[in-house]
Amino acid sequence: MRNIKEFNKPFKKGDLIIYIIAIIIVVVCFVSVALLKQESYQGFEVLIDNELIMQFDFSSNSAKIADGKQQCIEKISDNKYKISSEYGFNIIEIDKVNKNVSVIETDCGFSKECMHMSLSGGGVIICAPHKFTVKVVNAVDDDLRIGWRNES
Amino acid sequence: MKTSSNLMSKAKNCLIIVVLLTCFLLNGCQKSPSGVDRIFFDFMGTSVYVVLYEDNSFFWQKNRNNECFNLIEERLAEISSTFSVEDENSIVSKFNKKSYGESVEINSDFEQVFEIATQVYNQTNGYYNPSVKKLVDLWGFSKRHSQAEYVKTFDYDRDRNQDGSFALPSQEYIDAFVNLCDFENIKIEDSKIIKNCQPQTVNNVIYQQEIDLSGIVKGYACDEINEIIDSFSIKKFYLSVGSSSMYLAKNADNQAFQLGITNPNDIKTDIAKISISDTSISTSGTYQNFYKIDGRTYHHIINCKTGKPAEVEISSLTISGINGAWSDALSTALIAMGDDGAIEFLNSHAEINYIAIKNSSVSSRGFGLIE
């Protein structure tokens, strides 16, 4: 009789606790992994010669200058920054409303190709003469574009 | 004993639940990219951009991606040192400095690219022509013409106007430089390239034949990088060489990419969108490098038979075919042919997928247009 009773009972109190603890462990592990994998912000990065110069976070509208790179950046206004290097300068303008950025002035050449690029199409702005790039952080890269530019 | 056996059985059940739940939850994770590695390289005056979507959570995966990037960097340096017209020591530069009858040693990269160039030259009846370089320079479309400080270097150079235009070149130079477009007589013997085109003299100055293979090398670089990435069994990636040559494998979700085709009338927007995967693609256009004189447009794609900018209404032509190098060369050659020649060529080559934009209207074959 005792055995039948035990059989009809799906869980003992102690077993239930073990199951709950196991589920909690799995959920906690999952959340931790997910959080670790998630980048800390949505924004863009400015690089010169593949070296990080500046990050901009659209969620807090704040800029973070990479360590030791303060001399490369001059804040012209709330949404304009001049980025200088041994190769030349590029002035970027940040559109906080549309979460976009564009180069508005540069001394890279006569045709100034980088001024015609936009993060919204292709997720990257490249100024080859200055080894200057602006790229989206956490880009989905579903918005790629091919087109002819005067590059070489 | 019974109690102990019950405990064991429940512990096993418990383990199974944990494993199943973990598998289920981690499977959900895989649907979003767990790692993206991107890198830029300088390459022959433009940028190469490589994006890998394969998982890089563990150190060995990160190492694999870094090793892949290192090999790409080395390979690009090799290609650049062979073909760059900026590098004085490249094979192309050495050839350009040689006089009639002289030769330069070549390597396997040069041999391969030259072979493809010759094939496309023959297929397009000479409209793809790497020896059009002097004509491009004559019309003011070399890199030196777009520098902030443009310095007149040759007798045929004209002043650059405020709007970026140049006065038209004299017919004397056009005729002389058309004669330098003698690509088919360039000889390759015993791993050497021999200059076999008579020099031209204008106003007592001697001009030698020069070549520029950059119209095919961007596509070739796409092919070579793709091969390196493939050797690491990486399946989710894309790469671009400049803005006009790309290889698109699969995106982060292991699906096809959506690729916008630049609108020639507004280059910050797309005129069409295609779905594309596991394919190299190249584009050429007349809408970015041009100037106007008396209302007439002069663009950078020169018809080597007339010595003048091609008379064409197709403003953008995007090609996907056998490989990147071939597509790159062909997209330029077809615009140089002019509208009728390009349409006839495309109609007789059903294996070529294309998107042509003429007067804002889009015609295409073989691509899945999304919008």
Interface residues (C-beta under 8 A of the other chain):
Chain A: D15 I18 Y19 A22 I23 I25 V26 V27 C29 F30 V33 A34 K37 L47 N50 D107 C108 G109 F110 S111 E113 H116 M117 S118 S120 G121 G122 V124 I126 A128 K131 T133 K135 A139 V140 D141 D142 D143 L144 R145 I146 G147 W148 R149 N150 E151 S152
Chain B: K10 A11 C14 I17 V18 L21 T22 L25 L26 C29 S34 V36 R38 I39 F40 D42 M44 G45 T46 S47 Y49 V51 S57 K143 H145 S146 Q147 A148 Y150 R160 G164 S214 Y238 S240 G242 S243 S244 M246 L248 N251 A252 F257 Q258 L259 G260 I261 T262 I267 K268 T269 D270 I281 T283 S284 G285 Y287 Q288 N289 H300 S316 T318
